[in-house]
Amino acid sequence: MKIVILERNSVGTDVSVDSISDFGEVTVYRNTVTVEEVRERVRDADIVIANKSPMNEVTLQDAPNVRLICEFATGYDNCDLAYCKSRGIKVTNVVDYSTAMVAQHTFTLALALSQKLIHYDSYVKSGAYSAQDRFSNFDLPFYELEGKTWGIAGMGNIGRRVAKIADAFGCRVIFHSITGRSACTDYPQVDKDTLLRESDYLSLHCPLSDLSRNFIDAYALRKMKKTAILINVARGQVVNNHDLYEALEAGWIQAAGLDVVEKEPLEPANPLSRLKDSSRLIITPHLAWASVEARTRCVEGAYLNIQAFLRGEDRNVVNP
């Protein structure tokens, strides 16, 4: 059994992938960027472990032995599922491995922005606090979560975890189902306009699709409260970055916390790269999923998917 790991660095070099060798001969590549690299590296593989590398007819047509593609991720938009199914190639993902961390990061961003933590940390470290003649400083107003409305777009595993935490903070939770198929009855389900109009905090936890792309654009941002804080830990293209820049500069909303942007890594051409005020915008480098514990669970999940496949069982197959 020949196994190829195309993007070993996607789970971090501090997390071991040695367990995968239990199943056969493993070839590991730190990263795989180009289509040509993918085609060459999977040519003799039986199992491919990928993250962002394109898995489609172009990259797989010269790899006749491939029977399983394992994602080091929950998302699988890099895979042409129809083509893989036509070839008898099963595609698996890893689910729920990062739920706790993404929910935690959602509130890390929300609290840092609402409480202006970076501003006040800089105030102290600049020496301004030591030089003042009073014991406290609160020149930038900040607010409590209790009593606020927390809106959620995407009530999957992560959305539900965020809802529970928001509820524990004393927030009123509402949510919107982009597909309209949510079975959640624990919190009020509202239409998009109501979500935008009523949310003091709006966090995005939906997968990228034709329905969710540009879900937050200029039209949506103008409907939100001027005091609202937007959190995107979903996919970068769920939020139109140019429109968000305009909204932050014009004061349509108070602030935004992003772990994802439209094209990653962040490009200088993205106008959000010019906004340096961390009281209005915090951007982290797509790390909300990436605690040591979560990355370890991701590798373990891929291991179990391969184990099940070799036993003739389906586990986390996304193209049955």
C-alpha positions in Angstrom: 0.0 0.0 0.0 1.5 3.3 -1.1 0.4 6.4 0.8 1.3 10.0 -0.1 0.9 12.9 2.3 0.9 15.9 0.1 0.8 18.7 2.7 2.4 17.4 5.8 3.0 21.0 7.1 -0.8 21.6 7.1 -1.1 19.8 10.5 2.2 21.3 11.9 5.6 19.7 12.3 5.0 19.5 16.1 2.3 16.9 15.5 3.4 13.4 14.5 2.1 11.7 11.4 4.2 8.6 12.0 1.1 6.5 12.8 0.1 6.5 9.1 3.0 4.2 8.4 1.0 1.4 10.1 -0.8 1.0 6.8 2.0 0.9 4.3 4.8 2.8 2.6 4.4 6.5 3.3 5.9 9.3 1.2 5.7 12.7 2.9 5.9 16.1 1.3 6.1 19.2 3.4 3.9 21.1 0.9 2.5 20.6 -2.5 1.6 23.8 -4.4 1.3 23.4 -8.2 -0.9 21.1 -10.2 2.2 19.6 -11.8 3.5 18.6 -8.4 0.2 17.0 -7.4 0.1 15.0 -10.7 3.6 13.7 -10.3 3.4 12.9 -6.6 0.2 10.9 -6.6 1.1 8.9 -9.8 1.8 5.7 -8.0 -0.3 6.2 -4.8 -3.1 4.0 -3.5 -4.1 6.5 -0.8 -3.6 10.3 -0.9 -3.8 12.5 2.1 -4.4 16.1 1.2 -5.6 19.5 2.5 -5.8 22.1 -0.2 -4.2 20.3 -3.1 -6.7 20.0 -6.0 -8.0 16.4 -6.4 -9.7 16.3 -9.8 -9.4 14.8 -13.2 -6.4 16.9 -14.2 -4.4 15.8 -11.1 -5.6 12.2 -10.8 -6.0 11.0 -14.4 -2.5 9.5 -14.4 -2.9 7.9 -11.0 -4.8 4.7 -11.7 -4.2 3.1 -8.3 -5.8 5.8 -6.1 -8.7 4.4 -4.2 -9.0 6.7 -1.2 -8.4 10.5 -0.6 -8.2 11.5 3.0 -8.6 15.2 3.9 -6.5 16.6 6.7 -9.5 18.8 7.2 -13.3 19.0 7.5 -13.7 20.9 4.2 -13.3 19.1 0.9 -13.9 21.8 -1.7 -10.5 20.9 -3.2 -12.0 17.6 -4.3 -14.1 17.0 -7.4 -16.5 14.6 -5.7 -18.3 13.6 -8.9 -15.1 12.7 -10.7 -13.7 10.8 -7.7 -17.0 8.8 -7.5 -16.9 8.0 -11.2 -13.4 6.6 -10.6 -14.5 4.6 -7.5 -12.3 6.8 -5.3 -13.7 7.4 -1.9 -13.2 10.8 -0.2 -13.2 11.2 3.5 -12.9 14.2 5.9 -12.3 14.6 9.6 -15.3 16.0 11.5 -15.6 17.9 14.8 -11.9 17.8 15.6 -11.6 21.6 15.8 -15.1 22.6 17.2 -13.8 23.5 20.7 -10.9 25.6 19.4 -12.9 27.5 16.7 -15.6 28.3 19.3 -12.9 29.5 21.7 -11.3 31.6 19.1 -14.6 33.1 18.2 -14.9 34.6 21.7 -11.2 35.5 21.8 -11.8 37.8 18.8 -15.1 39.1 20.1 -13.8 39.9 23.6 -10.6 41.4 22.4 -12.5 43.8 20.1 -15.4 44.6 22.4 -13.1 45.3 25.4 -10.4 47.0 23.3 -7.8 44.8 24.8 -5.0 45.6 22.4 -5.5 49.3 22.9 -5.3 49.0 26.6 -2.3 46.7 26.6 -0.5 49.1 24.3 -1.5 52.0 26.6 0.2 50.3 29.6 3.3 49.1 27.7 3.8 52.5 26.1 4.4 54.1 29.6 1.3 56.2 29.4 -0.4 54.4 32.3 2.7 54.9 34.5 2.7 58.6 33.7 -0.9 59.3 34.5 -2.1 60.6 37.8 -5.1 58.3 38.3 -5.5 54.6 39.0 -7.5 53.7 36.0 -8.0 54.5 32.3 -11.0 53.8 30.1 -10.7 56.3 27.3 -12.2 53.9 24.7 -15.6 52.7 25.9 -16.2 48.9 26.1 -19.2 46.9 26.8 -20.5 43.7 28.4 -21.8 40.6 26.5 -24.6 40.1 28.9 -27.9 41.3 27.5 -26.7 41.6 24.0 -28.0 39.6 21.0 -25.5 37.1 19.5 -26.4 36.2 15.9 -25.1 33.0 14.2 -25.0 32.1 10.6 -24.5 28.4 10.3 -25.9 26.2 13.2 -23.7 23.2 12.7 -21.4 21.7 15.4 -19.4 24.9 15.8 -22.4 27.2 15.6 -24.1 25.2 18.4 -21.0 25.3 20.6 -20.8 29.1 20.1 -24.5 29.4 20.9 -24.0 27.6 24.2 -21.1 29.8 25.2 -22.9 33.0 24.2 -25.9 31.8 26.3 -23.6 31.3 29.3 -22.4 34.9 28.9 -26.0 36.0 29.1 -26.6 36.7 25.5 -29.8 36.3 23.6 -29.0 33.9 20.8 -30.6 33.9 17.3 -29.5 32.2 14.2 -30.0 32.0 10.4 -29.8 28.9 8.3 -28.3 29.7 4.9 -29.7 26.5 3.4 -33.0 26.8 5.2 -32.7 23.2 6.3 -31.5 23.5 10.0 -33.3 21.3 12.4 -32.1 23.2 15.4 -35.0 24.2 17.7 -32.9 25.3 20.8 -32.7 28.9 19.6 -34.9 31.2 17.5 -34.3 30.8 13.7 -34.7 34.1 11.9 -34.4 35.4 8.3 -31.3 37.1 7.1 -32.6 40.7 7.5 -33.6 40.0 11.1 -30.2 38.5 11.8 -28.4 41.5 10.4 -30.7 44.1 12.0 -30.8 42.6 15.6 -27.3 41.1 16.1 -24.9 43.0 18.4 -22.4 40.2 17.6 -22.6 38.2 14.4 -20.4 35.2 14.0 -20.2 33.2 10.8 -19.8 29.4 11.0 -21.1 28.2 7.6 -19.3 26.3 4.8 -18.5 28.0 1.6 -21.0 27.5 -1.1 -22.9 29.4 -3.8 -25.4 30.3 -1.1 -22.8 31.6 1.4 -20.3 33.3 -0.9 -20.5 37.1 -0.3 -23.2 36.5 2.4 -21.8 39.6 4.1 -21.5 42.3 1.5 -22.2 46.1 1.4 -25.9 45.5 1.4 -25.7 43.3 4.5 -23.2 45.6 6.3 -25.5 48.6 5.9 -28.3 46.7 7.6 -26.2 45.9 10.7 -26.0 48.0 13.8 -23.3 50.7 13.9 -22.2 49.1 17.2 -22.1 45.6 15.8 -19.1 43.3 15.8 -18.6 40.8 13.0 -16.7 37.6 13.5 -15.7 35.4 10.5 -14.2 32.0 11.4 -15.9 30.3 8.5 -14.4 30.9 5.0 -12.9 34.1 3.7 -15.2 34.4 0.7 -18.3 34.4 2.9 -17.4 38.1 3.6 -16.7 40.6 0.8 -13.4 42.0 2.0 -13.6 45.2 -0.1 -17.1 45.9 1.3 -16.0 45.2 4.8 -13.1 47.6 4.5 -15.5 50.3 3.3 -17.9 49.5 6.2 -15.1 49.8 8.8 -13.7 53.0 7.4 -17.2 54.5 7.1 -18.4 53.3 10.5 -21.2 51.1 9.2 -20.2 48.6 12.0 -18.0 48.9 15.0 -15.4 46.3 14.4 -14.6 42.9 12.8 -12.5 39.9 13.8 -11.4 37.7 11.0 -9.5 34.4 11.0 -10.0 34.0 7.3 -9.8 36.3 4.3 -10.8 36.1 0.6 -7.3 34.9 -0.6 -4.8 33.4 1.8 -2.3 34.4 2.9 -3.5 38.0 3.1 -2.4 40.0 0.0 -1.2 43.6 0.0 -3.9 44.2 -2.6 -6.6 43.3 0.0 -7.7 46.7 1.4 -8.0 45.2 4.9 -4.2 44.9 5.0 -4.1 48.7 5.2 -6.3 49.0 8.3 -4.0 48.9 11.3 -6.4 49.9 14.0 -6.8 46.8 16.2 -9.7 48.3 18.0 -11.7 48.1 14.7 -10.1 45.1 13.0 -8.2 42.0 14.2 -7.0 39.4 11.6 -5.4 36.1 12.6 -3.7 33.9 10.1 -6.3 31.1 9.7 -5.4 29.5 13.0 -8.8 29.1 14.8 -8.8 25.4 14.1 -5.1 24.8 14.9 -4.6 24.1 18.6 -2.2 21.3 19.3 -5.1 19.2 20.5 -7.2 19.9 17.4 -4.3 19.1 15.0 -3.6 15.9 16.9 -7.3 14.9 16.6 -7.2 15.7 12.9 -4.3 13.2 12.2 -6.0 10.6 14.4 -9.2 11.1 12.4 -7.4 10.5 9.1 -5.8 7.4 10.6 -9.2 6.0 11.6 -10.6 6.8 8.2 -7.8 4.8 6.5 -8.2 2.0 9.0 -12.0 1.7 8.3 -11.4 1.8 4.5 -9.0 -1.1 4.6 -11.5 -3.0 6.7 -14.1 -2.4 3.9 -16.0 0.1 6.1 -17.2 3.6 5.3 -16.1 6.2 7.8 -16.7 9.9 7.1 -17.1 9.3 3.4 -18.4 12.4 1.7 -19.1 11.0 -1.8 -21.0 7.7 -1.0 
